[in-house]
Amino acid sequence: MSICRKITIVVRGDTASDFEEAFNAAVEDLSAGCATGNYRDETSAYSFKNEANVPKEEVPA
């Protein structure tokens, strides 16, 4: 049986480095098992949602 999850990540950074740091932090939270998360500081921000119930029409073949 395969596993399918829908993960939506929104990331903002003032610089490419800020963006990369925020993205990596979001991935770390996802890897730790968080279903949702968000963070914001002066130079970057992220939010994400990790959904288990993926509509059948959105499941990749």
MOPAC internal coordinates of N, CA, C and O (Angstrom, degrees):
PM7 1SCF
backbone

  N    0.0000 0     0.00 0     0.00 0    0    0    0
  C    1.4509 1     0.00 0     0.00 0    1    0    0
  C    1.5335 1   108.68 1     0.00 0    2    1    0
  O    1.2310 1   120.86 1   -48.90 1    3    2    1
  N    1.3029 1   115.96 1   131.10 1    3    2    1
  C    1.4624 1   119.91 1  -179.56 1    5    3    2
  C    1.5212 1   111.07 1   -86.53 1    6    5    3
  O    1.2310 1   121.16 1   -18.10 1    7    6    5
  N    1.3071 1   115.39 1   161.90 1    7    6    5
  C    1.4588 1   122.69 1   177.59 1    9    7    6
  C    1.5202 1   107.58 1  -111.55 1   10    9    7
  O    1.2310 1   120.45 1   -46.32 1   11   10    9
  N    1.3136 1   116.75 1   133.68 1   11   10    9
  C    1.4550 1   120.62 1   177.27 1   13   11   10
  C    1.5186 1   108.51 1  -135.16 1   14   13   11
  O    1.2310 1   120.77 1   -50.85 1   15   14   13
  N    1.3199 1   116.14 1   129.15 1   15   14   13
  C    1.4603 1   122.20 1   177.31 1   17   15   14
  C    1.5188 1   107.79 1  -133.91 1   18   17   15
  O    1.2310 1   120.70 1   -30.17 1   19   18   17
  N    1.3139 1   116.27 1   149.83 1   19   18   17
  C    1.4651 1   121.86 1   176.14 1   21   19   18
  C    1.5162 1   107.10 1  -106.45 1   22   21   19
  O    1.2310 1   120.57 1   -61.98 1   23   22   21
  N    1.3299 1   116.51 1   118.02 1   23   22   21
  C    1.4549 1   122.17 1  -177.58 1   25   23   22
  C    1.5163 1   108.59 1  -118.94 1   26   25   23
  O    1.2310 1   121.03 1   -59.00 1   27   26   25
  N    1.3324 1   115.64 1   121.00 1   27   26   25
  C    1.4581 1   121.72 1   178.38 1   29   27   26
  C    1.5172 1   107.85 1  -112.42 1   30   29   27
  O    1.2310 1   120.39 1   -58.45 1   31   30   29
  N    1.3428 1   116.86 1   121.55 1   31   30   29
  C    1.4657 1   122.32 1   179.95 1   33   31   30
  C    1.5266 1   108.48 1  -121.87 1   34   33   31
  O    1.2310 1   120.69 1   -50.09 1   35   34   33
  N    1.3275 1   116.29 1   129.91 1   35   34   33
  C    1.4618 1   122.13 1   174.34 1   37   35   34
  C    1.5274 1   106.69 1  -117.42 1   38   37   35
  O    1.2310 1   120.63 1   -55.09 1   39   38   37
  N    1.3384 1   116.39 1   124.91 1   39   38   37
  C    1.4652 1   121.51 1  -175.32 1   41   39   38
  C    1.5274 1   109.75 1  -129.38 1   42   41   39
  O    1.2310 1   120.86 1   -39.07 1   43   42   41
  N    1.3432 1   115.97 1   140.93 1   43   42   41
  C    1.4621 1   122.09 1   175.82 1   45   43   42
  C    1.5155 1   108.46 1  -133.82 1   46   45   43
  O    1.2310 1   120.47 1   -39.38 1   47   46   45
  N    1.3331 1   116.70 1   140.62 1   47   46   45
  C    1.4514 1   121.33 1   175.01 1   49   47   46
  C    1.5119 1   110.56 1  -148.53 1   50   49   47
  O    1.2310 1   120.30 1   -37.92 1   51   50   49
  N    1.3252 1   117.04 1   142.08 1   51   50   49
  C    1.4687 1   121.05 1   177.92 1   53   51   50
  C    1.5260 1   111.45 1   -68.27 1   54   53   51
  O    1.2310 1   120.54 1   150.22 1   55   54   53
  N    1.3278 1   116.57 1   -29.78 1   55   54   53
  C    1.4646 1   122.11 1   177.88 1   57   55   54
  C    1.5277 1   107.99 1  -130.81 1   58   57   55
  O    1.2310 1   120.86 1   -10.56 1   59   58   57
  N    1.3226 1   115.95 1   169.44 1   59   58   57
  C    1.4655 1   119.83 1   176.95 1   61   59   58
  C    1.5300 1   110.71 1   -60.61 1   62   61   59
  O    1.2310 1   120.41 1   142.54 1   63   62   61
  N    1.3164 1   116.82 1   -37.46 1   63   62   61
  C    1.4610 1   121.37 1   178.56 1   65   63   62
  C    1.5273 1   111.30 1   -65.68 1   66   65   63
  O    1.2310 1   120.42 1   136.63 1   67   66   65
  N    1.3403 1   116.80 1   -43.37 1   67   66   65
  C    1.4681 1   120.98 1   177.40 1   69   67   66
  C    1.5261 1   110.31 1   -60.87 1   70   69   67
  O    1.2310 1   120.90 1   136.96 1   71   70   69
  N    1.3419 1   115.88 1   -43.04 1   71   70   69
  C    1.4630 1   121.05 1   179.28 1   73   71   70
  C    1.5208 1   110.58 1   -60.97 1   74   73   71
  O    1.2310 1   120.67 1   132.53 1   75   74   73
  N    1.3169 1   116.32 1   -47.47 1   75   74   73
  C    1.4629 1   121.09 1  -179.09 1   77   75   74
  C    1.5261 1   111.46 1   -61.71 1   78   77   75
  O    1.2310 1   120.08 1   136.89 1   79   78   77
  N    1.3245 1   117.45 1   -43.11 1   79   78   77
  C    1.4654 1   120.78 1   178.75 1   81   79   78
  C    1.5291 1   111.05 1   -62.22 1   82   81   79
  O    1.2310 1   120.17 1   136.80 1   83   82   81
  N    1.3290 1   117.28 1   -43.20 1   83   82   81
  C    1.4652 1   120.61 1  -179.92 1   85   83   82
  C    1.5293 1   110.45 1   -65.84 1   86   85   83
  O    1.2310 1   120.36 1   136.73 1   87   86   85
  N    1.3372 1   116.91 1   -43.27 1   87   86   85
  C    1.4644 1   120.43 1   178.07 1   89   87   86
  C    1.5270 1   110.68 1   -60.30 1   90   89   87
  O    1.2310 1   120.07 1   132.31 1   91   90   89
  N    1.3328 1   117.47 1   -47.69 1   91   90   89
  C    1.4625 1   121.22 1   179.90 1   93   91   90
  C    1.5214 1   111.62 1   -61.37 1   94   93   91
  O    1.2310 1   120.04 1   142.40 1   95   94   93
  N    1.3325 1   117.54 1   -37.60 1   95   94   93
  C    1.4680 1   120.72 1   177.94 1   97   95   94
  C    1.5319 1   110.52 1   -64.85 1   98   97   95
  O    1.2310 1   120.16 1   139.29 1   99   98   97
  N    1.3312 1   117.30 1   -40.71 1   99   98   97
  C    1.4659 1   120.74 1   177.73 1  101   99   98
  C    1.5260 1   110.54 1   -63.03 1  102  101   99
  O    1.2310 1   120.24 1   136.91 1  103  102  101
  N    1.3253 1   117.15 1   -43.09 1  103  102  101
  C    1.4617 1   121.22 1   179.18 1  105  103  102
  C    1.5258 1   110.69 1   -63.90 1  106  105  103
  O    1.2310 1   119.86 1   141.56 1  107  106  105
  N    1.3217 1   117.88 1   -38.44 1  107  106  105
  C    1.4670 1   121.19 1   177.02 1  109  107  106
  C    1.5249 1   110.53 1   -61.43 1  110  109  107
  O    1.2310 1   120.33 1   135.48 1  111  110  109
  N    1.3447 1   116.98 1   -44.52 1  111  110  109
  C    1.4696 1   120.21 1   178.66 1  113  111  110
  C    1.5246 1   110.88 1   -62.87 1  114  113  111
  O    1.2310 1   120.31 1   138.16 1  115  114  113
  N    1.3401 1   117.02 1   -41.84 1  115  114  113
  C    1.4651 1   120.30 1   176.92 1  117  115  114
  C    1.5227 1   111.03 1   -61.93 1  118  117  115
  O    1.2310 1   120.47 1   136.56 1  119  118  117
  N    1.3187 1   116.71 1   -43.44 1  119  118  117
  C    1.4627 1   121.46 1   179.93 1  121  119  118
  C    1.5226 1   111.84 1   -64.12 1  122  121  119
  O    1.2310 1   120.63 1   151.98 1  123  122  121
  N    1.3213 1   116.41 1   -28.02 1  123  122  121
  C    1.4600 1   121.31 1   178.73 1  125  123  122
  C    1.5313 1   111.65 1   -79.06 1  126  125  123
  O    1.2310 1   120.56 1   174.97 1  127  126  125
  N    1.3471 1   116.54 1    -5.03 1  127  126  125
  C    1.4543 1   119.67 1   176.24 1  129  127  126
  C    1.5194 1   115.26 1    99.70 1  130  129  127
  O    1.2310 1   120.02 1  -172.18 1  131  130  129
  N    1.3155 1   117.56 1     7.82 1  131  130  129
  C    1.4644 1   119.84 1   179.36 1  133  131  130
  C    1.5269 1   110.27 1   -69.69 1  134  133  131
  O    1.2310 1   120.20 1   -43.67 1  135  134  133
  N    1.3223 1   117.23 1   136.33 1  135  134  133
  C    1.4678 1   121.71 1   178.37 1  137  135  134
  C    1.5245 1   111.55 1   -84.97 1  138  137  135
  O    1.2310 1   120.38 1   150.00 1  139  138  137
  N    1.3147 1   116.88 1   -30.00 1  139  138  137
  C    1.4651 1   122.36 1   176.75 1  141  139  138
  C    1.5189 1   107.98 1  -142.97 1  142  141  139
  O    1.2310 1   120.89 1   -19.92 1  143  142  141
  N    1.3198 1   115.90 1   160.08 1  143  142  141
  C    1.4523 1   119.01 1   177.59 1  145  143  142
  C    1.5086 1   111.43 1  -172.01 1  146  145  143
  O    1.2310 1   121.55 1   -19.87 1  147  146  145
  N    1.3182 1   114.64 1   160.13 1  147  146  145
  C    1.4574 1   120.03 1   174.99 1  149  147  146
  C    1.5189 1   108.76 1  -161.28 1  150  149  147
  O    1.2310 1   121.77 1   -23.67 1  151  150  149
  N    1.3166 1   114.21 1   156.33 1  151  150  149
  C    1.4612 1   121.51 1   179.61 1  153  151  150
  C    1.5151 1   106.98 1  -158.29 1  154  153  151
  O    1.2310 1   121.25 1   -32.35 1  155  154  153
  N    1.3353 1   115.21 1   147.65 1  155  154  153
  C    1.4577 1   119.76 1   177.05 1  157  155  154
  C    1.5181 1   108.55 1  -149.75 1  158  157  155
  O    1.2310 1   121.39 1   -41.39 1  159  158  157
  N    1.3348 1   114.94 1   138.61 1  159  158  157
  C    1.4576 1   120.72 1   170.05 1  161  159  158
  C    1.5289 1   107.41 1  -138.21 1  162  161  159
  O    1.2310 1   120.13 1    14.47 1  163  162  161
  N    1.3158 1   117.36 1  -165.53 1  163  162  161
  C    1.4701 1   120.20 1  -174.73 1  165  163  162
  C    1.5255 1   113.79 1   -67.86 1  166  165  163
  O    1.2310 1   119.97 1   153.49 1  167  166  165
  N    1.3347 1   117.67 1   -26.51 1  167  166  165
  C    1.4651 1   119.57 1  -173.50 1  169  167  166
  C    1.5226 1   115.11 1  -116.98 1  170  169  167
  O    1.2310 1   119.92 1   171.87 1  171  170  169
  N    1.3235 1   117.75 1    -8.13 1  171  170  169
  C    1.4600 1   119.40 1  -178.12 1  173  171  170
  C    1.5221 1   111.63 1  -158.26 1  174  173  171
  O    1.2310 1   121.79 1   -13.82 1  175  174  173
  N    1.3278 1   114.18 1   166.18 1  175  174  173
  C    1.4640 1   119.99 1   178.14 1  177  175  174
  C    1.5184 1   108.93 1  -160.84 1  178  177  175
  O    1.2310 1   120.87 1   -23.72 1  179  178  177
  N    1.3403 1   115.94 1   156.28 1  179  178  177
  C    1.4519 1   120.52 1   171.52 1  181  179  178
  C    1.5148 1   109.65 1  -151.43 1  182  181  179
  O    1.2310 1   121.64 1   -23.35 1  183  182  181
  N    1.3057 1   114.47 1   156.65 1  183  182  181
  C    1.4537 1   122.02 1   169.76 1  185  183  182
  C    1.5235 1   106.74 1  -145.43 1  186  185  183
  O    1.2310 1   120.87 1   -28.37 1  187  186  185
  N    1.3305 1   115.95 1   151.63 1  187  186  185
  C    1.4606 1   119.01 1   177.48 1  189  187  186
  C    1.5157 1   110.45 1  -151.71 1  190  189  187
  O    1.2310 1   122.01 1   -21.48 1  191  190  189
  N    1.3330 1   113.76 1   158.52 1  191  190  189
  C    1.4572 1   122.76 1   176.39 1  193  191  190
  C    1.5212 1   106.75 1  -137.42 1  194  193  191
  O    1.2310 1   120.34 1   -49.29 1  195  194  193
  N    1.3195 1   116.95 1   130.71 1  195  194  193
  C    1.4487 1   124.42 1  -177.08 1  197  195  194
  C    1.5314 1   107.01 1  -118.12 1  198  197  195
  O    1.2310 1   120.30 1   -74.43 1  199  198  197
  N    1.3232 1   117.03 1   105.57 1  199  198  197
  C    1.4566 1   121.68 1  -173.65 1  201  199  198
  C    1.5249 1   112.08 1  -106.41 1  202  201  199
  O    1.2310 1   120.53 1   -45.13 1  203  202  201
  N    1.3316 1   116.58 1   134.87 1  203  202  201
  C    1.4608 1   121.93 1   178.64 1  205  203  202
  C    1.5251 1   111.31 1   -86.90 1  206  205  203
  O    1.2310 1   119.77 1   150.35 1  207  206  205
  N    1.3183 1   118.04 1   -29.65 1  207  206  205
  C    1.4586 1   121.99 1  -176.28 1  209  207  206
  C    1.5185 1   109.80 1   -91.47 1  210  209  207
  O    1.2310 1   120.80 1   -88.69 1  211  210  209
  N    1.3268 1   116.08 1    91.31 1  211  210  209
  C    1.4519 1   122.21 1  -178.79 1  213  211  210
  C    1.5264 1   108.55 1   -97.33 1  214  213  211
  O    1.2310 1   119.86 1   -55.61 1  215  214  213
  N    1.3298 1   117.87 1   124.39 1  215  214  213
  C    1.4664 1   118.92 1   177.48 1  217  215  214
  C    1.5265 1   110.32 1   -57.59 1  218  217  215
  O    1.2310 1   121.14 1   -40.39 1  219  218  217
  N    1.3299 1   115.42 1   139.61 1  219  218  217
  C    1.4675 1   120.90 1  -175.78 1  221  219  218
  C    1.5254 1   112.42 1   -52.82 1  222  221  219
  O    1.2310 1   119.80 1   142.51 1  223  222  221
  N    1.3269 1   117.99 1   -37.49 1  223  222  221
  C    1.4632 1   120.80 1  -178.07 1  225  223  222
  C    1.5351 1   112.62 1   -70.13 1  226  225  223
  O    1.2310 1   119.68 1   166.10 1  227  226  225
  N    1.3371 1   118.21 1   -13.90 1  227  226  225
  C    1.4631 1   121.56 1   178.98 1  229  227  226
  C    1.5308 1   112.70 1   -97.92 1  230  229  227
  O    1.2310 1   120.00 1   175.39 1  231  230  229
  N    1.3193 1   117.61 1    -4.61 1  231  230  229
  C    1.4630 1   121.05 1  -179.51 1  233  231  230
  C    1.5251 1   108.80 1   -76.35 1  234  233  231
  O    1.2310 1   119.81 1   -56.10 1  235  234  233
  N    1.3372 1   117.96 1   123.90 1  235  234  233
  C    1.4653 1   120.33 1   179.21 1  237  235  234
  C    1.5328 1   110.80 1   -64.87 1  238  237  235
  O    1.2310 1   121.09 1   -33.02 1  239  238  237
  N    1.3003 1   115.53 1   146.98 1  239  238  237
  C    1.4794 1   120.67 1  -179.94 1  241  239  238
  C    1.5091 1   110.65 1   -74.29 1  242  241  239
  O    1.2310 1   120.10 1   180.00 1  243  242  241

